[in-house]
Amino acid sequence: EGNMKVAKALSDAFADTGFAIVTSTGVPTKVITELRSASVEFFHLSVEEKQLANEGVSLGYGHSPYCRMEENGAQLLGDFTKPNDLVESLTYRPQEGLKLAQNPRLQAAVQDFMTYLPEFQKVLCSTCELALGLEAGFFAARQTNNESLRIAFYPDLGDSTSPLEGQMRYGAHVDSFGITILNLDPQRPEGLQVRLGDDSEWADVPYVEGSFVLNVGALLSRWTNGFWKASVHRVLFMPGQRLSIVAGALRPRDDVLIEACGPAADDKRFSPIVAGDFCKERVELHRPSYLQQKGMDGHTEDLSDAIRNYQQ
C-alpha cells in the first residue's frame, strides 16, 4: 500500500508538470558533498588542464568527457536562433570510464557516487513500473547499463563579462531520454524554472535540502504516449558560479523498440521508434553545429515542428 501511494504521487507529478522532488534516495550527503567539492576544484583548473580528460577521444558533446560552451539547449526545442549556453560539463560514461590521472580526488568521488546511485535507480525503475500498471521488470529488462553522470558547471562571469542577448545558463528545452536525476547546488540553487503548460508562465523549481529533482525526458514521454509530460525548462543566467550533478534512469538500450505503454497506450500518438535512433538524434541536437552537419540552410520550420513533437 505504501509503495502504491508513492507510485501514485510520482505519477501524478509527472502527469501534471513532468517534475518531482524526492528525498531519502540512499545516496549519502557526504558522498554528494565530496563529488561537488572535487568537481569545483576540477572546473577551476585551466582550460588546458581540463582538456586532458579528452585525450584519445573524439571531440564534441556526446563524445568528449569535457565540454566548454559547446552546448545549445534551445535546439532541443527546434530553436536555432539562440547563442550557445554558458556551461561547462564533465561526463562520465561507465563503459568508457574517465581519464583523470591528474585528478585522483575527482576520479574517486565519481566512482563513490556511482556506487550508491544504482540502488536509487532500481527503486525508481520499479516505482515507475508500478505507477504505470506495467508488469514488474518491464523497464528493468529494457534499460541500459551505461547511464551517464554529467557534472554541469556554470562559471562566474564576473563584472567584466555579460551574457549575449537571449543567452542563458541553459536555454529552454526538454530533456531527451528517461528520467533526469538532478542534484541542485545548495549554495546557489536558484535559476531552474519549468514552464507551466503551453503558456509563457514560468515557475521556479524549489530547492529542498538533501533532495534530488526528477524530470521526464522526451523519450519516456513518448513511451507513455504523452501520459507523462516532458516539460520545457531552463536555467536562467544568475550571478556567481553554480554546479549541478546530473544523472539518469529508465534510459532504454539502443536496440529497444519504443511503443506506447501505460494507461494512455491505446491512443497511439506516436509511431514505434528504435531507442538508439531517437537518442542519437537528440545528442546531435545539443551541438551548435547541428544544422551545418545536416547540410541545412535557414529553412528549418518543418524540422523545428518535428523536434517539438518528439518526432526528431
C-alpha positions in Angstrom: 0.0 0.0 0.0 2.8 2.4 0.9 4.6 1.6 -2.4 1.4 2.3 -4.4 0.9 5.6 -2.6 4.4 6.7 -3.5 4.0 5.5 -7.1 0.7 7.4 -7.5 2.2 10.6 -6.1 5.2 10.3 -8.5 2.9 9.6 -11.5 0.6 12.5 -10.6 3.6 14.8 -10.5 4.9 13.5 -13.9 1.5 13.8 -15.5 1.0 17.3 -14.2 4.3 19.1 -14.6 6.8 16.4 -15.5 8.8 17.3 -12.4 9.1 15.8 -8.9 11.3 16.3 -5.9 12.4 13.3 -3.8 14.3 12.8 -0.7 15.7 9.7 1.1 17.4 8.4 -2.0 20.1 6.4 -0.3 22.9 8.5 -1.6 24.8 9.8 1.4 25.1 13.5 1.8 28.9 13.2 2.4 29.3 11.4 -1.0 27.4 14.2 -2.8 29.3 16.9 -1.0 32.7 15.4 -1.9 31.7 15.0 -5.5 30.6 18.6 -5.6 33.8 19.9 -3.9 36.1 17.8 -6.1 34.2 18.9 -9.2 34.5 22.6 -8.4 38.2 22.0 -7.9 38.4 20.5 -11.4 36.5 23.3 -13.1 38.7 25.9 -11.6 41.7 24.4 -13.4 43.0 26.0 -16.6 41.2 25.0 -19.9 44.3 23.2 -21.0 44.4 21.1 -17.8 40.7 20.2 -18.0 41.1 19.2 -21.7 43.5 16.4 -20.6 40.3 14.4 -19.8 39.6 14.4 -23.6 42.9 12.7 -24.6 42.3 9.9 -27.1 38.6 10.5 -27.7 36.5 12.3 -30.3 35.7 15.9 -29.5 32.3 17.5 -29.1 29.2 17.0 -27.0 28.2 13.3 -26.7 31.8 12.2 -27.3 34.4 14.0 -25.2 34.1 14.0 -21.4 34.9 17.6 -21.0 33.0 20.3 -23.0 33.3 24.1 -22.7 30.5 26.2 -24.1 29.7 23.5 -26.6 26.0 23.0 -25.9 22.9 24.7 -27.2 19.8 23.5 -25.2 17.3 25.6 -27.2 18.0 23.4 -30.2 16.3 20.6 -28.3 13.0 22.6 -28.9 13.9 23.3 -32.5 15.0 26.9 -31.8 18.2 27.5 -33.8 18.4 31.3 -33.1 19.9 31.3 -29.6 23.6 31.7 -28.5 25.4 28.7 -27.0 24.7 28.1 -23.4 27.1 29.4 -20.6 28.0 26.0 -19.3 31.0 23.7 -19.0 30.5 20.0 -18.4 32.3 16.8 -17.5 30.6 13.5 -18.4 31.3 10.0 -17.0 30.1 7.1 -19.1 30.5 3.7 -17.3 31.5 1.8 -20.4 34.1 4.3 -21.3 35.4 5.5 -17.9 37.1 8.8 -17.2 40.8 9.6 -17.7 41.5 11.8 -14.7 45.0 10.8 -13.8 45.8 14.3 -12.8 42.7 14.5 -10.6 42.6 11.4 -8.4 40.3 13.1 -5.9 37.6 13.6 -8.6 38.1 10.2 -10.0 37.5 8.6 -6.6 34.5 10.9 -5.9 32.8 9.9 -9.2 33.3 6.2 -8.5 32.0 6.6 -5.0 28.8 8.4 -6.2 28.2 5.8 -8.9 28.5 3.1 -6.3 25.4 4.4 -4.4 23.3 5.6 -7.4 22.2 2.2 -8.9 20.1 1.3 -5.8 18.1 4.5 -6.2 17.8 4.0 -10.0 16.5 0.5 -9.3 13.9 1.8 -6.8 12.9 4.5 -9.3 12.5 1.9 -12.0 10.2 -0.4 -10.0 8.2 2.6 -8.8 7.6 3.8 -12.3 6.5 0.3 -13.4 4.0 0.2 -10.5 2.8 3.7 -11.3 2.1 2.9 -15.0 0.5 -0.5 -14.2 3.2 -2.4 -16.0 4.5 -5.9 -15.1 7.4 -6.0 -12.7 10.7 -5.8 -14.5 9.3 -4.1 -17.7 11.7 -1.2 -17.6 14.5 -3.1 -15.9 14.6 -5.6 -18.7 14.9 -2.9 -21.3 17.2 -0.3 -19.7 20.8 0.4 -20.5 23.6 -0.3 -18.0 25.5 2.8 -19.3 23.6 5.7 -17.7 26.0 8.6 -17.7 26.9 11.1 -14.9 27.1 14.7 -16.1 28.5 17.4 -13.9 27.4 20.8 -15.2 29.4 23.9 -14.1 28.1 27.4 -14.7 31.1 29.7 -14.1 31.1 33.1 -12.5 31.5 35.6 -15.4 32.4 38.4 -13.0 31.6 42.0 -13.6 33.5 42.4 -16.8 31.5 40.0 -18.9 27.8 40.0 -19.7 25.7 37.3 -21.4 24.7 37.8 -25.0 21.2 38.7 -25.8 19.0 35.7 -25.2 21.8 33.7 -23.7 21.2 31.6 -20.6 23.0 29.2 -18.4 20.9 26.6 -20.3 18.3 27.5 -22.8 14.7 26.4 -22.7 14.5 22.7 -23.7 13.1 19.3 -22.8 15.4 16.6 -21.7 15.9 13.7 -24.1 15.9 10.2 -22.5 14.2 8.6 -19.5 14.2 10.4 -16.1 16.7 13.0 -15.3 18.1 12.9 -11.7 19.3 16.3 -10.7 21.1 17.5 -7.6 21.0 21.3 -7.3 23.7 23.4 -5.9 22.9 24.1 -2.3 24.9 27.3 -2.3 23.1 28.7 -5.4 20.1 26.6 -6.3 18.1 29.4 -8.0 17.7 29.7 -11.7 16.0 26.4 -12.7 12.5 27.1 -14.0 9.8 25.0 -15.5 7.1 26.2 -18.0 3.6 25.6 -16.9 1.5 24.0 -19.6 1.8 25.6 -23.1 1.7 29.1 -21.6 4.5 31.5 -21.1 4.3 31.3 -17.3 7.5 30.1 -15.7 7.7 28.7 -12.2 10.9 28.4 -10.1 11.7 24.8 -9.2 12.1 24.9 -5.3 15.2 23.8 -3.5 14.7 21.2 -0.8 17.8 20.3 1.2 19.0 16.8 0.7 16.8 16.2 -2.4 17.0 15.3 -6.0 14.9 16.8 -8.7 13.4 14.3 -11.2 12.0 15.2 -14.6 10.7 13.3 -17.5 12.6 13.2 -20.8 11.2 13.3 -24.3 11.7 9.5 -25.0 9.9 8.5 -21.7 7.1 10.9 -22.5 6.8 9.3 -25.9 7.0 5.8 -24.4 4.0 6.6 -22.1 2.1 8.1 -25.1 2.3 11.6 -23.5 0.7 10.4 -20.3 3.9 11.7 -18.5 5.0 15.1 -19.7 8.4 16.2 -20.8 8.1 19.8 -19.6 10.0 22.7 -21.0 12.6 24.1 -18.5 15.5 26.4 -18.5 18.4 27.7 -16.3 18.4 31.5 -16.1 21.6 33.4 -16.0 22.4 34.3 -12.4 25.5 35.9 -10.8 28.1 33.6 -9.3 29.1 30.1 -10.1 26.8 27.1 -9.9 27.3 23.3 -10.1 24.7 20.7 -10.9 25.1 16.9 -10.6 23.0 15.2 -13.3 22.3 11.5 -13.7 19.5 9.5 -15.2 17.3 6.4 -15.0 15.0 4.4 -17.3 17.0 5.1 -20.5 16.4 2.1 -22.7 19.1 0.2 -24.6 19.7 1.3 -28.1 18.0 -1.8 -29.6 14.7 -1.4 -27.7 11.6 -0.6 -29.8 9.7 2.2 -28.2 5.9 1.5 -28.3 3.3 3.1 -26.2 2.8 1.6 -22.7 0.8 2.5 -19.6 -2.7 3.9 -19.0 -2.7 6.0 -22.3 -1.3 3.3 -24.6 -4.5 2.8 -26.6 -4.5 6.2 -28.2 -1.5 5.9 -30.5 0.1 9.4 -30.8 3.5 8.2 -31.9 4.8 5.6 -34.3 7.1 3.0 -32.9 10.8 4.0 -33.0 14.1 2.4 -32.1 15.5 4.0 -29.0 19.0 4.3 -30.4 17.9 6.2 -33.4 15.9 8.7 -31.3 18.7 9.1 -28.7 21.4 9.6 -31.4 19.5 12.4 -33.0 18.8 14.1 -29.6 22.5 14.0 -28.7 23.4 15.6 -32.0 20.8 18.4 -31.4 22.8 19.6 -28.4 25.7 20.5 -30.7 25.8 24.1 -32.1 27.0 22.6 -35.4 23.8 20.5 -35.9 22.4 22.4 -38.9 25.8 22.5 -40.6 26.3 18.8 -40.0 22.9 18.1 -41.6 23.7 20.4 -44.6 20.6 22.5 -43.9 20.1 26.2 -44.7 18.0 28.7 -42.8 14.6 27.0 -43.6 14.1 24.9 -40.5 10.3 25.3 -39.9 9.4 21.6 -40.6 12.4 20.4 -38.7 11.6 22.6 -35.7 8.0 21.3 -35.7 9.2 17.7 -35.8 11.6 18.3 -32.9 8.9 19.9 -30.7 6.6 17.0 -31.4 9.3 14.5 -30.3 9.5 13.1 -33.9 13.1 14.1 -34.2 
